[in-house]
Amino acid sequence: MKHNSGRVKTFRKLAIAAGALAAWWSPLRETTASVYLGASHISSSDVRIRQPATSSDAVFRGVSWDSDSFTNPVFYGVRVSHFFQRQPALGIGPDFTHDKVFARTDRVVQVDGTWNGAPVHEAARMNQRVQSFSISHGVNTLGLNGYHRWSSPLDSLLHWLRCKPYAGAGPTYYVLHAENTVDGRHNDEGYTGGGFGYQLLAGLHFRITPLFGVFIEAKHNRGSVEVNVAGGRAETTLKSTQLFVGLSLGF
């Protein structure tokens, strides 16, 4: 009896160990929450400023932007993604990214249109008319992405480090906090809806444990947005290319 009891206990221990080992080698959990940090490059774009009260409606062409991704508040993002049980290669989930942009108003740009009721067609420093123009609190992007992932040849070579390439795309909506000074008139309002856009992304996800993983990703974000200025509105196209690394937690 004692021998049988000892064998039962041994089998139980082996079953528990086997279950734990199976969980360790199980596929990635289908739902993950992720956080990421990185850098953003903002491509140049035209900025149109309209102030009806002063009869100003002009386009500042090829405005350059800075992101200052590593200064507070830093560039960051959070997301939740879910891959379907019956179609494990396909997934969907919300994605939030916080970025910021600062126009290089000290640079010479082409200005076309009307300013203070007078026609203007010249190359001039932007800060002659727009002393500052930024969205620094910031460019908040809400997205809903669809994903496709693939198996990697590394899976058969490094069983302990599962690697899955993936790509995704989806619509975005901008929530912006702009600060600007136009013709000496400052504007600093709260958060407002700025417009719609889209994003494209591709990356590699590495599973470290059944729960935790790391990933590296490149993303392109583009959207036409509007913000308030003193006595009017400004519009531009935000075009950002982002590179970041992140941590994921399965649940």
Secondary structure by P-SEA (a helix, b strand, c coil): caaaaaaaaaaaaaaaaaaaaaaaaccccccccccccbbbbbcbbbbbbbbccccbbbbbcbbbbbccccccccccccbbbbbbccccccccbbbbbbbbbbbcccbbbbbbccccccccccccccccccccccccccbbbbbcccbbbbbbccccccccbbbbbbcccccbbbbbccccccccbbbbbcccccccccccccbbbbbcccccccccbbbbbbbbbcccccccbbbbbbbbbbbbccccccc
